[in-house]
Amino acid sequence: MKWTFEKPKKPGNYWYKRDTDVLPGLTGKPRILYVDSTFRVPQLNLFEYKEPVSIEEYKGQWAGPINEPEEKGHDVVMYSYETE
């Protein structure tokens, strides 16, 4: 997987890294964003996610899509320790 300025072409989870030249003073820390079927993503601000906006509003690099983690089944062994 490599960083690219090409916008996502299909729905899924993507890494996104803001172009710090567009918004000086804000960090370009990578985040995972979900791109929906209408190519909208949550609008980012400093404190929380807002209503979805078009991916065209995002100026930066993308990587992905990323597969979601697999769920652990009931075959996971749980250990417990008894104290006397």
mmCIF file of the N, C-alpha and C atoms, coordinates in Angstrom:
data_MODEL
# 
_entry.id   MODEL 
# 
loop_
_atom_site.group_PDB 
_atom_site.id 
_atom_site.type_symbol 
_atom_site.label_atom_id 
_atom_site.label_alt_id 
_atom_site.label_comp_id 
_atom_site.label_asym_id 
_atom_site.label_entity_id 
_atom_site.label_seq_id 
_atom_site.pdbx_PDB_ins_code 
_atom_site.Cartn_x 
_atom_site.Cartn_y 
_atom_site.Cartn_z 
_atom_site.occupancy 
_atom_site.B_iso_or_equiv 
_atom_site.pdbx_formal_charge 
_atom_site.auth_seq_id 
_atom_site.auth_comp_id 
_atom_site.auth_asym_id 
_atom_site.auth_atom_id 
_atom_site.pdbx_PDB_model_num 
ATOM 1   N N  . MET A 1 1  ? 0.853   -1.167  0.000  1.00 0.00 ? 1  MET A N  1 
ATOM 2   C CA . MET A 1 1  ? 0.000   0.000   0.000  1.00 0.00 ? 1  MET A CA 1 
ATOM 3   C C  . MET A 1 1  ? 0.905   1.239   0.000  1.00 0.00 ? 1  MET A C  1 
ATOM 4   N N  . LYS A 1 2  ? 0.567   2.214   -0.837 1.00 0.00 ? 2  LYS A N  1 
ATOM 5   C CA . LYS A 1 2  ? 1.375   3.421   -0.938 1.00 0.00 ? 2  LYS A CA 1 
ATOM 6   C C  . LYS A 1 2  ? 0.487   4.658   -0.845 1.00 0.00 ? 2  LYS A C  1 
ATOM 7   N N  . TRP A 1 3  ? 1.067   5.769   -0.354 1.00 0.00 ? 3  TRP A N  1 
ATOM 8   C CA . TRP A 1 3  ? 0.364   7.043   -0.320 1.00 0.00 ? 3  TRP A CA 1 
ATOM 9   C C  . TRP A 1 3  ? 0.244   7.574   -1.738 1.00 0.00 ? 3  TRP A C  1 
ATOM 10  N N  . THR A 1 4  ? -0.935  8.145   -2.060 1.00 0.00 ? 4  THR A N  1 
ATOM 11  C CA . THR A 1 4  ? -1.160  8.748   -3.363 1.00 0.00 ? 4  THR A CA 1 
ATOM 12  C C  . THR A 1 4  ? -2.128  9.917   -3.222 1.00 0.00 ? 4  THR A C  1 
ATOM 13  N N  . PHE A 1 5  ? -2.028  10.876  -4.130 1.00 0.00 ? 5  PHE A N  1 
ATOM 14  C CA . PHE A 1 5  ? -2.978  11.992  -4.134 1.00 0.00 ? 5  PHE A CA 1 
ATOM 15  C C  . PHE A 1 5  ? -4.266  11.627  -4.878 1.00 0.00 ? 5  PHE A C  1 
ATOM 16  N N  . GLU A 1 6  ? -4.328  10.423  -5.468 1.00 0.00 ? 6  GLU A N  1 
ATOM 17  C CA . GLU A 1 6  ? -5.521  9.975   -6.170 1.00 0.00 ? 6  GLU A CA 1 
ATOM 18  C C  . GLU A 1 6  ? -6.629  9.684   -5.166 1.00 0.00 ? 6  GLU A C  1 
ATOM 19  N N  . LYS A 1 7  ? -7.808  10.218  -5.437 1.00 0.00 ? 7  LYS A N  1 
ATOM 20  C CA . LYS A 1 7  ? -8.956  10.028  -4.547 1.00 0.00 ? 7  LYS A CA 1 
ATOM 21  C C  . LYS A 1 7  ? -9.453  8.583   -4.631 1.00 0.00 ? 7  LYS A C  1 
ATOM 22  N N  . PRO A 1 8  ? -10.069 8.065   -3.551 1.00 0.00 ? 8  PRO A N  1 
ATOM 23  C CA . PRO A 1 8  ? -10.630 6.710   -3.584 1.00 0.00 ? 8  PRO A CA 1 
ATOM 24  C C  . PRO A 1 8  ? -11.647 6.545   -4.710 1.00 0.00 ? 8  PRO A C  1 
ATOM 25  N N  . LYS A 1 9  ? -11.633 5.365   -5.301 1.00 0.00 ? 9  LYS A N  1 
ATOM 26  C CA . LYS A 1 9  ? -12.545 5.074   -6.413 1.00 0.00 ? 9  LYS A CA 1 
ATOM 27  C C  . LYS A 1 9  ? -13.638 4.073   -6.037 1.00 0.00 ? 9  LYS A C  1 
ATOM 28  N N  . LYS A 1 10 ? -13.560 3.522   -4.819 1.00 0.00 ? 10 LYS A N  1 
ATOM 29  C CA . LYS A 1 10 ? -14.613 2.619   -4.367 1.00 0.00 ? 10 LYS A CA 1 
ATOM 30  C C  . LYS A 1 10 ? -14.794 2.792   -2.863 1.00 0.00 ? 10 LYS A C  1 
ATOM 31  N N  . PRO A 1 11 ? -15.978 2.438   -2.351 1.00 0.00 ? 11 PRO A N  1 
ATOM 32  C CA . PRO A 1 11 ? -16.233 2.576   -0.916 1.00 0.00 ? 11 PRO A CA 1 
ATOM 33  C C  . PRO A 1 11 ? -15.291 1.700   -0.091 1.00 0.00 ? 11 PRO A C  1 
ATOM 34  N N  . GLY A 1 12 ? -15.053 2.112   1.147  1.00 0.00 ? 12 GLY A N  1 
ATOM 35  C CA . GLY A 1 12 ? -14.225 1.325   2.049  1.00 0.00 ? 12 GLY A CA 1 
ATOM 36  C C  . GLY A 1 12 ? -13.490 2.204   3.038  1.00 0.00 ? 12 GLY A C  1 
ATOM 37  N N  . ASN A 1 13 ? -12.636 1.576   3.829  1.00 0.00 ? 13 ASN A N  1 
ATOM 38  C CA . ASN A 1 13 ? -11.813 2.284   4.808  1.00 0.00 ? 13 ASN A CA 1 
ATOM 39  C C  . ASN A 1 13 ? -10.476 2.642   4.169  1.00 0.00 ? 13 ASN A C  1 
ATOM 40  N N  . TYR A 1 14 ? -10.053 3.891   4.356  1.00 0.00 ? 14 TYR A N  1 
ATOM 41  C CA . TYR A 1 14 ? -8.816  4.384   3.771  1.00 0.00 ? 14 TYR A CA 1 
ATOM 42  C C  . TYR A 1 14 ? -8.017  5.171   4.795  1.00 0.00 ? 14 TYR A C  1 
ATOM 43  N N  . TRP A 1 15 ? -6.703  5.084   4.664  1.00 0.00 ? 15 TRP A N  1 
ATOM 44  C CA . TRP A 1 15 ? -5.845  6.011   5.382  1.00 0.00 ? 15 TRP A CA 1 
ATOM 45  C C  . TRP A 1 15 ? -5.921  7.340   4.647  1.00 0.00 ? 15 TRP A C  1 
ATOM 46  N N  . TYR A 1 16 ? -5.961  8.435   5.410  1.00 0.00 ? 16 TYR A N  1 
ATOM 47  C CA . TYR A 1 16 ? -5.939  9.783   4.836  1.00 0.00 ? 16 TYR A CA 1 
ATOM 48  C C  . TYR A 1 16 ? -4.928  10.615  5.606  1.00 0.00 ? 16 TYR A C  1 
ATOM 49  N N  . LYS A 1 17 ? -4.089  11.357  4.865  1.00 0.00 ? 17 LYS A N  1 
ATOM 50  C CA . LYS A 1 17 ? -3.098  12.240  5.481  1.00 0.00 ? 17 LYS A CA 1 
ATOM 51  C C  . LYS A 1 17 ? -3.282  13.626  4.868  1.00 0.00 ? 17 LYS A C  1 
ATOM 52  N N  . ARG A 1 18 ? -3.652  14.587  5.710  1.00 0.00 ? 18 ARG A N  1 
ATOM 53  C CA . ARG A 1 18 ? -3.930  15.956  5.273  1.00 0.00 ? 18 ARG A CA 1 
ATOM 54  C C  . ARG A 1 18 ? -2.691  16.604  4.667  1.00 0.00 ? 18 ARG A C  1 
ATOM 55  N N  . ASP A 1 19 ? -2.894  17.389  3.635  1.00 0.00 ? 19 ASP A N  1 
ATOM 56  C CA . ASP A 1 19 ? -1.819  18.181  3.040  1.00 0.00 ? 19 ASP A CA 1 
ATOM 57  C C  . ASP A 1 19 ? -1.606  19.387  3.943  1.00 0.00 ? 19 ASP A C  1 
ATOM 58  N N  . THR A 1 20 ? -0.500  19.438  4.654  1.00 0.00 ? 20 THR A N  1 
ATOM 59  C CA . THR A 1 20 ? -0.264  20.508  5.627  1.00 0.00 ? 20 THR A CA 1 
ATOM 60  C C  . THR A 1 20 ? -0.030  21.859  4.964  1.00 0.00 ? 20 THR A C  1 
ATOM 61  N N  . ASP A 1 21 ? 0.237   21.886  3.645  1.00 0.00 ? 21 ASP A N  1 
ATOM 62  C CA . ASP A 1 21 ? 0.386   23.163  2.948  1.00 0.00 ? 21 ASP A CA 1 
ATOM 63  C C  . ASP A 1 21 ? -0.958  23.866  2.776  1.00 0.00 ? 21 ASP A C  1 
ATOM 64  N N  . VAL A 1 22 ? -2.039  23.090  2.727  1.00 0.00 ? 22 VAL A N  1 
ATOM 65  C CA . VAL A 1 22 ? -3.372  23.661  2.544  1.00 0.00 ? 22 VAL A CA 1 
ATOM 66  C C  . VAL A 1 22 ? -3.864  24.314  3.828  1.00 0.00 ? 22 VAL A C  1 
ATOM 67  N N  . LEU A 1 23 ? -3.618  23.670  4.959  1.00 0.00 ? 23 LEU A N  1 
ATOM 68  C CA . LEU A 1 23 ? -4.046  24.193  6.256  1.00 0.00 ? 23 LEU A CA 1 
ATOM 69  C C  . LEU A 1 23 ? -2.841  24.299  7.183  1.00 0.00 ? 23 LEU A C  1 
ATOM 70  N N  . PRO A 1 24 ? -2.024  25.339  7.026  1.00 0.00 ? 24 PRO A N  1 
ATOM 71  C CA . PRO A 1 24 ? -0.833  25.479  7.863  1.00 0.00 ? 24 PRO A CA 1 
ATOM 72  C C  . PRO A 1 24 ? -1.190  25.487  9.346  1.00 0.00 ? 24 PRO A C  1 
ATOM 73  N N  . GLY A 1 25 ? -0.338  24.882  10.134 1.00 0.00 ? 25 GLY A N  1 
ATOM 74  C CA . GLY A 1 25 ? -0.549  24.850  11.580 1.00 0.00 ? 25 GLY A CA 1 
ATOM 75  C C  . GLY A 1 25 ? -1.301  23.624  12.057 1.00 0.00 ? 25 GLY A C  1 
ATOM 76  N N  . LEU A 1 26 ? -1.980  22.921  11.162 1.00 0.00 ? 26 LEU A N  1 
ATOM 77  C CA . LEU A 1 26 ? -2.677  21.703  11.547 1.00 0.00 ? 26 LEU A CA 1 
ATOM 78  C C  . LEU A 1 26 ? -1.822  20.512  11.153 1.00 0.00 ? 26 LEU A C  1 
ATOM 79  N N  . THR A 1 27 ? -1.817  19.511  11.991 1.00 0.00 ? 27 THR A N  1 
ATOM 80  C CA . THR A 1 27 ? -0.968  18.360  11.742 1.00 0.00 ? 27 THR A CA 1 
ATOM 81  C C  . THR A 1 27 ? -1.484  17.521  10.588 1.00 0.00 ? 27 THR A C  1 
ATOM 82  N N  . GLY A 1 28 ? -0.572  16.820  9.972  1.00 0.00 ? 28 GLY A N  1 
ATOM 83  C CA . GLY A 1 28 ? -0.931  15.909  8.899  1.00 0.00 ? 28 GLY A CA 1 
ATOM 84  C C  . GLY A 1 28 ? -0.912  14.475  9.368  1.00 0.00 ? 28 GLY A C  1 
ATOM 85  N N  . LYS A 1 29 ? -1.283  14.238  10.641 1.00 0.00 ? 29 LYS A N  1 
ATOM 86  C CA . LYS A 1 29 ? -1.297  12.872  11.165 1.00 0.00 ? 29 LYS A CA 1 
ATOM 87  C C  . LYS A 1 29 ? -2.290  12.026  10.383 1.00 0.00 ? 29 LYS A C  1 
ATOM 88  N N  . PRO A 1 30 ? -1.882  10.836  9.967  1.00 0.00 ? 30 PRO A N  1 
ATOM 89  C CA . PRO A 1 30 ? -2.807  9.958   9.230  1.00 0.00 ? 30 PRO A CA 1 
ATOM 90  C C  . PRO A 1 30 ? -3.993  9.528   10.089 1.00 0.00 ? 30 PRO A C  1 
ATOM 91  N N  . ARG A 1 31 ? -5.149  9.392   9.435  1.00 0.00 ? 31 ARG A N  1 
ATOM 92  C CA . ARG A 1 31 ? -6.380  8.927   10.080 1.00 0.00 ? 31 ARG A CA 1 
ATOM 93  C C  . ARG A 1 31 ? -7.027  7.909   9.163  1.00 0.00 ? 31 ARG A C  1 
ATOM 94  N N  . ILE A 1 32 ? -7.815  7.036   9.735  1.00 0.00 ? 32 ILE A N  1 
ATOM 95  C CA . ILE A 1 32 ? -8.593  6.101   8.924  1.00 0.00 ? 32 ILE A CA 1 
ATOM 96  C C  . ILE A 1 32 ? -9.992  6.691   8.770  1.00 0.00 ? 32 ILE A C  1 
ATOM 97  N N  . LEU A 1 33 ? -10.422 6.827   7.516  1.00 0.00 ? 33 LEU A N  1 
ATOM 98  C CA . LEU A 1 33 ? -11.745 7.366   7.220  1.00 0.00 ? 33 LEU A CA 1 
ATOM 99  C C  . LEU A 1 33 ? -12.531 6.354   6.405  1.00 0.00 ? 33 LEU A C  1 
ATOM 100 N N  . TYR A 1 34 ? -13.835 6.326   6.615  1.00 0.00 ? 34 TYR A N  1 
ATOM 101 C CA . TYR A 1 34 ? -14.709 5.468   5.824  1.00 0.00 ? 34 TYR A CA 1 
ATOM 102 C C  . TYR A 1 34 ? -15.286 6.278   4.665  1.00 0.00 ? 34 TYR A C  1 
ATOM 103 N N  . VAL A 1 35 ? -15.082 5.811   3.453  1.00 0.00 ? 35 VAL A N  1 
ATOM 104 C CA . VAL A 1 35 ? -15.647 6.426   2.257  1.00 0.00 ? 35 VAL A CA 1 
ATOM 105 C C  . VAL A 1 35 ? -16.900 5.645   1.913  1.00 0.00 ? 35 VAL A C  1 
ATOM 106 N N  . ASP A 1 36 ? -18.060 6.322   1.887  1.00 0.00 ? 36 ASP A N  1 
ATOM 107 C CA . ASP A 1 36 ? -19.302 5.596   1.612  1.00 0.00 ? 36 ASP A CA 1 
ATOM 108 C C  . ASP A 1 36 ? -19.560 5.492   0.109  1.00 0.00 ? 36 ASP A C  1 
ATOM 109 N N  . SER A 1 37 ? -20.684 4.907   -0.275 1.00 0.00 ? 37 SER A N  1 
ATOM 110 C CA . SER A 1 37 ? -20.971 4.633   -1.682 1.00 0.00 ? 37 SER A CA 1 
ATOM 111 C C  . SER A 1 37 ? -21.223 5.898   -2.495 1.00 0.00 ? 37 SER A C  1 
ATOM 112 N N  . THR A 1 38 ? -21.449 7.028   -1.839 1.00 0.00 ? 38 THR A N  1 
ATOM 113 C CA . THR A 1 38 ? -21.630 8.299   -2.557 1.00 0.00 ? 38 THR A CA 1 
ATOM 114 C C  . THR A 1 38 ? -20.338 9.122   -2.531 1.00 0.00 ? 38 THR A C  1 
ATOM 115 N N  . PHE A 1 39 ? -19.238 8.486   -2.117 1.00 0.00 ? 39 PHE A N  1 
ATOM 116 C CA . PHE A 1 39 ? -17.924 9.106   -2.044 1.00 0.00 ? 39 PHE A CA 1 
ATOM 117 C C  . PHE A 1 39 ? -17.921 10.340  -1.142 1.00 0.00 ? 39 PHE A C  1 
ATOM 118 N N  . ARG A 1 40 ? -18.496 10.119  0.023  1.00 0.00 ? 40 ARG A N  1 
ATOM 119 C CA . ARG A 1 40 ? -18.494 11.145  1.072  1.00 0.00 ? 40 ARG A CA 1 
ATOM 120 C C  . ARG A 1 40 ? -17.772 10.569  2.281  1.00 0.00 ? 40 ARG A C  1 
ATOM 121 N N  . VAL A 1 41 ? -17.162 11.446  3.056  1.00 0.00 ? 41 VAL A N  1 
ATOM 122 C CA . VAL A 1 41 ? -16.444 11.052  4.265  1.00 0.00 ? 41 VAL A CA 1 
ATOM 123 C C  . VAL A 1 41 ? -16.803 12.009  5.383  1.00 0.00 ? 41 VAL A C  1 
ATOM 124 N N  . PRO A 1 42 ? -16.557 11.628  6.644  1.00 0.00 ? 42 PRO A N  1 
ATOM 125 C CA . PRO A 1 42 ? -16.843 12.562  7.739  1.00 0.00 ? 42 PRO A CA 1 
ATOM 126 C C  . PRO A 1 42 ? -15.985 13.814  7.607  1.00 0.00 ? 42 PRO A C  1 
ATOM 127 N N  . GLN A 1 43 ? -16.600 14.968  7.806  1.00 0.00 ? 43 GLN A N  1 
ATOM 128 C CA . GLN A 1 43 ? -15.844 16.219  7.777  1.00 0.00 ? 43 GLN A CA 1 
ATOM 129 C C  . GLN A 1 43 ? -15.013 16.303  9.047  1.00 0.00 ? 43 GLN A C  1 
ATOM 130 N N  . LEU A 1 44 ? -13.723 16.550  8.919  1.00 0.00 ? 44 LEU A N  1 
ATOM 131 C CA . LEU A 1 44 ? -12.845 16.631  10.077 1.00 0.00 ? 44 LEU A CA 1 
ATOM 132 C C  . LEU A 1 44 ? -12.697 18.067  10.536 1.00 0.00 ? 44 LEU A C  1 
ATOM 133 N N  . ASN A 1 45 ? -12.731 18.267  11.844 1.00 0.00 ? 45 ASN A N  1 
ATOM 134 C CA . ASN A 1 45 ? -12.283 19.534  12.404 1.00 0.00 ? 45 ASN A CA 1 
ATOM 135 C C  . ASN A 1 45 ? -11.352 19.196  13.555 1.00 0.00 ? 45 ASN A C  1 
ATOM 136 N N  . LEU A 1 46 ? -10.997 20.153  14.351 1.00 0.00 ? 46 LEU A N  1 
ATOM 137 C CA . LEU A 1 46 ? -10.008 19.903  15.397 1.00 0.00 ? 46 LEU A CA 1 
ATOM 138 C C  . LEU A 1 46 ? -10.492 18.979  16.501 1.00 0.00 ? 46 LEU A C  1 
ATOM 139 N N  . PHE A 1 47 ? -11.799 18.924  16.742 1.00 0.00 ? 47 PHE A N  1 
ATOM 140 C CA . PHE A 1 47 ? -12.281 18.216  17.926 1.00 0.00 ? 47 PHE A CA 1 
ATOM 141 C C  . PHE A 1 47 ? -13.163 17.007  17.651 1.00 0.00 ? 47 PHE A C  1 
ATOM 142 N N  . GLU A 1 48 ? -13.837 16.954  16.522 1.00 0.00 ? 48 GLU A N  1 
ATOM 143 C CA . GLU A 1 48 ? -14.787 15.872  16.291 1.00 0.00 ? 48 GLU A CA 1 
ATOM 144 C C  . GLU A 1 48 ? -15.074 15.729  14.804 1.00 0.00 ? 48 GLU A C  1 
ATOM 145 N N  . TYR A 1 49 ? -15.797 14.677  14.470 1.00 0.00 ? 49 TYR A N  1 
ATOM 146 C CA . TYR A 1 49 ? -16.263 14.485  13.103 1.00 0.00 ? 49 TYR A CA 1 
ATOM 147 C C  . TYR A 1 49 ? -17.600 15.193  12.932 1.00 0.00 ? 49 TYR A C  1 
ATOM 148 N N  . LYS A 1 50 ? -17.798 15.785  11.791 1.00 0.00 ? 50 LYS A N  1 
ATOM 149 C CA . LYS A 1 50 ? -19.053 16.473  11.489 1.00 0.00 ? 50 LYS A CA 1 
ATOM 150 C C  . LYS A 1 50 ? -19.791 15.718  10.392 1.00 0.00 ? 50 LYS A C  1 
ATOM 151 N N  . GLU A 1 51 ? -20.786 16.375  9.792  1.00 0.00 ? 51 GLU A N  1 
ATOM 152 C CA . GLU A 1 51 ? -21.561 15.763  8.712  1.00 0.00 ? 51 GLU A CA 1 
ATOM 153 C C  . GLU A 1 51 ? -20.649 15.383  7.547  1.00 0.00 ? 51 GLU A C  1 
ATOM 154 N N  . PRO A 1 52 ? -21.002 14.320  6.820  1.00 0.00 ? 52 PRO A N  1 
ATOM 155 C CA . PRO A 1 52 ? -20.171 13.896  5.683  1.00 0.00 ? 52 PRO A CA 1 
ATOM 156 C C  . PRO A 1 52 ? -20.095 14.957  4.585  1.00 0.00 ? 52 PRO A C  1 
ATOM 157 N N  . VAL A 1 53 ? -18.928 15.023  3.938  1.00 0.00 ? 53 VAL A N  1 
ATOM 158 C CA . VAL A 1 53 ? -18.718 15.905  2.794  1.00 0.00 ? 53 VAL A CA 1 
ATOM 159 C C  . VAL A 1 53 ? -18.062 15.093  1.677  1.00 0.00 ? 53 VAL A C  1 
ATOM 160 N N  . SER A 1 54 ? -18.055 15.635  0.490  1.00 0.00 ? 54 SER A N  1 
ATOM 161 C CA . SER A 1 54 ? -17.450 14.975  -0.664 1.00 0.00 ? 54 SER A CA 1 
ATOM 162 C C  . SER A 1 54 ? -15.946 14.790  -0.441 1.00 0.00 ? 54 SER A C  1 
ATOM 163 N N  . ILE A 1 55 ? -15.404 13.692  -0.954 1.00 0.00 ? 55 ILE A N  1 
ATOM 164 C CA . ILE A 1 55 ? -13.957 13.489  -0.839 1.00 0.00 ? 55 ILE A CA 1 
ATOM 165 C C  . ILE A 1 55 ? -13.190 14.564  -1.603 1.00 0.00 ? 55 ILE A C  1 
ATOM 166 N N  . GLU A 1 56 ? -13.857 15.264  -2.515 1.00 0.00 ? 56 GLU A N  1 
ATOM 167 C CA . GLU A 1 56 ? -13.194 16.350  -3.247 1.00 0.00 ? 56 GLU A CA 1 
ATOM 168 C C  . GLU A 1 56 ? -12.780 17.486  -2.316 1.00 0.00 ? 56 GLU A C  1 
ATOM 169 N N  . GLU A 1 57 ? -13.432 17.594  -1.157 1.00 0.00 ? 57 GLU A N  1 
ATOM 170 C CA . GLU A 1 57 ? -13.088 18.624  -0.178 1.00 0.00 ? 57 GLU A CA 1 
ATOM 171 C C  . GLU A 1 57 ? -11.762 18.323  0.521  1.00 0.00 ? 57 GLU A C  1 
ATOM 172 N N  . TYR A 1 58 ? -11.306 17.082  0.446  1.00 0.00 ? 58 TYR A N  1 
ATOM 173 C CA . TYR A 1 58 ? -10.101 16.651  1.151  1.00 0.00 ? 58 TYR A CA 1 
ATOM 174 C C  . TYR A 1 58 ? -8.875  16.834  0.272  1.00 0.00 ? 58 TYR A C  1 
ATOM 175 N N  . LYS A 1 59 ? -7.939  17.624  0.751  1.00 0.00 ? 59 LYS A N  1 
ATOM 176 C CA . LYS A 1 59 ? -6.690  17.880  0.041  1.00 0.00 ? 59 LYS A CA 1 
ATOM 177 C C  . LYS A 1 59 ? -5.582  17.155  0.789  1.00 0.00 ? 59 LYS A C  1 
ATOM 178 N N  . GLY A 1 60 ? -5.127  16.071  0.232  1.00 0.00 ? 60 GLY A N  1 
ATOM 179 C CA . GLY A 1 60 ? -4.092  15.288  0.894  1.00 0.00 ? 60 GLY A CA 1 
ATOM 180 C C  . GLY A 1 60 ? -3.895  13.967  0.193  1.00 0.00 ? 60 GLY A C  1 
ATOM 181 N N  . GLN A 1 61 ? -3.272  13.045  0.904  1.00 0.00 ? 61 GLN A N  1 
ATOM 182 C CA . GLN A 1 61 ? -2.933  11.746  0.337  1.00 0.00 ? 61 GLN A CA 1 
ATOM 183 C C  . GLN A 1 61 ? -3.815  10.649  0.925  1.00 0.00 ? 61 GLN A C  1 
ATOM 184 N N  . TRP A 1 62 ? -4.050  9.642   0.112  1.00 0.00 ? 62 TRP A N  1 
ATOM 185 C CA . TRP A 1 62 ? -4.882  8.502   0.475  1.00 0.00 ? 62 TRP A CA 1 
ATOM 186 C C  . TRP A 1 62 ? -4.093  7.213   0.312  1.00 0.00 ? 62 TRP A C  1 
ATOM 187 N N  . ALA A 1 63 ? -4.442  6.190   1.092  1.00 0.00 ? 63 ALA A N  1 
ATOM 188 C CA . ALA A 1 63 ? -3.882  4.848   0.940  1.00 0.00 ? 63 ALA A CA 1 
ATOM 189 C C  . ALA A 1 63 ? -4.988  3.857   1.275  1.00 0.00 ? 63 ALA A C  1 
ATOM 190 N N  . GLY A 1 64 ? -5.160  2.868   0.425  1.00 0.00 ? 64 GLY A N  1 
ATOM 191 C CA . GLY A 1 64 ? -6.182  1.875   0.715  1.00 0.00 ? 64 GLY A CA 1 
ATOM 192 C C  . GLY A 1 64 ? -6.847  1.389   -0.548 1.00 0.00 ? 64 GLY A C  1 
ATOM 193 N N  . PRO A 1 65 ? -7.978  0.710   -0.415 1.00 0.00 ? 65 PRO A N  1 
ATOM 194 C CA . PRO A 1 65 ? -8.734  0.492   0.811  1.00 0.00 ? 65 PRO A CA 1 
ATOM 195 C C  . PRO A 1 65 ? -8.077  -0.519  1.743  1.00 0.00 ? 65 PRO A C  1 
ATOM 196 N N  . ILE A 1 66 ? -8.469  -0.461  3.009  1.00 0.00 ? 66 ILE A N  1 
ATOM 197 C CA . ILE A 1 66 ? -7.935  -1.356  4.033  1.00 0.00 ? 66 ILE A CA 1 
ATOM 198 C C  . ILE A 1 66 ? -9.042  -2.333  4.424  1.00 0.00 ? 66 ILE A C  1 
ATOM 199 N N  . ASN A 1 67 ? -8.686  -3.577  4.582  1.00 0.00 ? 67 ASN A N  1 
ATOM 200 C CA . ASN A 1 67 ? -9.653  -4.576  5.057  1.00 0.00 ? 67 ASN A CA 1 
ATOM 201 C C  . ASN A 1 67 ? -9.935  -4.358  6.536  1.00 0.00 ? 67 ASN A C  1 
ATOM 202 N N  . GLU A 1 68 ? -11.193 -4.618  6.911  1.00 0.00 ? 68 GLU A N  1 
ATOM 203 C CA . GLU A 1 68 ? -11.535 -4.545  8.335  1.00 0.00 ? 68 GLU A CA 1 
ATOM 204 C C  . GLU A 1 68 ? -10.911 -5.732  9.050  1.00 0.00 ? 68 GLU A C  1 
ATOM 205 N N  . PRO A 1 69 ? -10.577 -5.575  10.340 1.00 0.00 ? 69 PRO A N  1 
ATOM 206 C CA . PRO A 1 69 ? -10.015 -6.703  11.091 1.00 0.00 ? 69 PRO A CA 1 
ATOM 207 C C  . PRO A 1 69 ? -11.011 -7.855  11.181 1.00 0.00 ? 69 PRO A C  1 
ATOM 208 N N  . GLU A 1 70 ? -10.493 -9.065  11.233 1.00 0.00 ? 70 GLU A N  1 
ATOM 209 C CA . GLU A 1 70 ? -11.353 -10.234 11.394 1.00 0.00 ? 70 GLU A CA 1 
ATOM 210 C C  . GLU A 1 70 ? -11.842 -10.305 12.835 1.00 0.00 ? 70 GLU A C  1 
ATOM 211 N N  . GLU A 1 71 ? -13.072 -10.771 12.980 1.00 0.00 ? 71 GLU A N  1 
ATOM 212 C CA . GLU A 1 71 ? -13.641 -10.942 14.317 1.00 0.00 ? 71 GLU A CA 1 
ATOM 213 C C  . GLU A 1 71 ? -13.102 -12.231 14.923 1.00 0.00 ? 71 GLU A C  1 
ATOM 214 N N  . LYS A 1 72 ? -12.819 -12.208 16.201 1.00 0.00 ? 72 LYS A N  1 
ATOM 215 C CA . LYS A 1 72 ? -12.408 -13.425 16.903 1.00 0.00 ? 72 LYS A CA 1 
ATOM 216 C C  . LYS A 1 72 ? -13.647 -14.271 17.159 1.00 0.00 ? 72 LYS A C  1 
ATOM 217 N N  . GLY A 1 73 ? -13.530 -15.539 16.909 1.00 0.00 ? 73 GLY A N  1 
ATOM 218 C CA . GLY A 1 73 ? -14.650 -16.447 17.137 1.00 0.00 ? 73 GLY A CA 1 
ATOM 219 C C  . GLY A 1 73 ? -14.666 -16.938 18.577 1.00 0.00 ? 73 GLY A C  1 
ATOM 220 N N  . HIS A 1 74 ? -15.530 -17.886 18.830 1.00 0.00 ? 74 HIS A N  1 
ATOM 221 C CA . HIS A 1 74 ? -15.640 -18.456 20.169 1.00 0.00 ? 74 HIS A CA 1 
ATOM 222 C C  . HIS A 1 74 ? -14.535 -19.467 20.443 1.00 0.00 ? 74 HIS A C  1 
ATOM 223 N N  . ASP A 1 75 ? -13.636 -19.655 19.492 1.00 0.00 ? 75 ASP A N  1 
ATOM 224 C CA . ASP A 1 75 ? -12.558 -20.612 19.692 1.00 0.00 ? 75 ASP A CA 1 
ATOM 225 C C  . ASP A 1 75 ? -11.391 -20.010 20.481 1.00 0.00 ? 75 ASP A C  1 
ATOM 226 N N  . VAL A 1 76 ? -11.546 -18.759 20.894 1.00 0.00 ? 76 VAL A N  1 
ATOM 227 C CA . VAL A 1 76 ? -10.501 -18.117 21.692 1.00 0.00 ? 76 VAL A CA 1 
ATOM 228 C C  . VAL A 1 76 ? -10.533 -18.705 23.094 1.00 0.00 ? 76 VAL A C  1 
ATOM 229 N N  . VAL A 1 77 ? -9.387  -19.111 23.591 1.00 0.00 ? 77 VAL A N  1 
ATOM 230 C CA . VAL A 1 77 ? -9.309  -19.711 24.923 1.00 0.00 ? 77 VAL A CA 1 
ATOM 231 C C  . VAL A 1 77 ? -9.126  -18.616 25.949 1.00 0.00 ? 77 VAL A C  1 
ATOM 232 N N  . MET A 1 78 ? -9.989  -18.615 26.948 1.00 0.00 ? 78 MET A N  1 
ATOM 233 C CA . MET A 1 78 ? -9.880  -17.639 28.027 1.00 0.00 ? 78 MET A CA 1 
ATOM 234 C C  . MET A 1 78 ? -9.225  -18.312 29.223 1.00 0.00 ? 78 MET A C  1 
ATOM 235 N N  . TYR A 1 79 ? -8.288  -17.659 29.823 1.00 0.00 ? 79 TYR A N  1 
ATOM 236 C CA . TYR A 1 79 ? -7.603  -18.187 31.002 1.00 0.00 ? 79 TYR A CA 1 
ATOM 237 C C  . TYR A 1 79 ? -8.054  -17.401 32.230 1.00 0.00 ? 79 TYR A C  1 
ATOM 238 N N  . SER A 1 80 ? -8.231  -18.116 33.309 1.00 0.00 ? 80 SER A N  1 
ATOM 239 C CA . SER A 1 80 ? -8.536  -17.428 34.564 1.00 0.00 ? 80 SER A CA 1 
ATOM 240 C C  . SER A 1 80 ? -7.613  -17.977 35.633 1.00 0.00 ? 80 SER A C  1 
ATOM 241 N N  . TYR A 1 81 ? -7.306  -17.151 36.564 1.00 0.00 ? 81 TYR A N  1 
ATOM 242 C CA . TYR A 1 81 ? -6.405  -17.521 37.651 1.00 0.00 ? 81 TYR A CA 1 
ATOM 243 C C  . TYR A 1 81 ? -7.158  -17.420 38.954 1.00 0.00 ? 81 TYR A C  1 
ATOM 244 N N  . GLU A 1 82 ? -7.095  -18.522 39.718 1.00 0.00 ? 82 GLU A N  1 
ATOM 245 C CA . GLU A 1 82 ? -7.777  -18.515 41.015 1.00 0.00 ? 82 GLU A CA 1 
ATOM 246 C C  . GLU A 1 82 ? -6.754  -18.230 42.101 1.00 0.00 ? 82 GLU A C  1 
ATOM 247 N N  . THR A 1 83 ? -7.174  -17.409 43.026 1.00 0.00 ? 83 THR A N  1 
ATOM 248 C CA . THR A 1 83 ? -6.295  -17.129 44.179 1.00 0.00 ? 83 THR A CA 1 
ATOM 249 C C  . THR A 1 83 ? -6.848  -17.838 45.389 1.00 0.00 ? 83 THR A C  1 
ATOM 250 N N  . GLU A 1 84 ? -5.960  -18.245 46.253 1.00 0.00 ? 84 GLU A N  1 
ATOM 251 C CA . GLU A 1 84 ? -6.419  -18.963 47.453 1.00 0.00 ? 84 GLU A CA 1 
ATOM 252 C C  . GLU A 1 84 ? -6.555  -18.051 48.614 1.00 0.00 ? 84 GLU A C  1 
# 
